[in-house]
């Protein structure tokens, strides 16, 4: 997450997160309008579809926690860093991630938790959570530019 914070501070254009949020809102509105005019759906299915589109959540750019220095400090100190031993530091990072995942077993799913680092170049719809995800890595040229139509 600390790398994501640096990326956010130095690469992501100001206002991009708000711009994408507005775009998602417009997509949802347009889809709801198309569903309401649909002729082949029965009324109950149409109503449920419109409701589902209205309840699509969104994860845009990065989690808000990465602007919290205490959160980042606690996340980074939970991983043992071996000074000058990059391979062991990477191994410790993987072990820490696996340990965190094992601790989640049997607990309720936290739908607001980011599963992928924000710096990854990707955007997708997650049907299991009914959410749009636009990771920070894809919100730059050549994939996105706020000045483009």
Beta strands, then each sheet from edge to edge (+ up, - down):
strand 1: 57-61
strand 2: 123-126
strand 3: 131-135
sheet 1: 1+ 3+ 2-
end
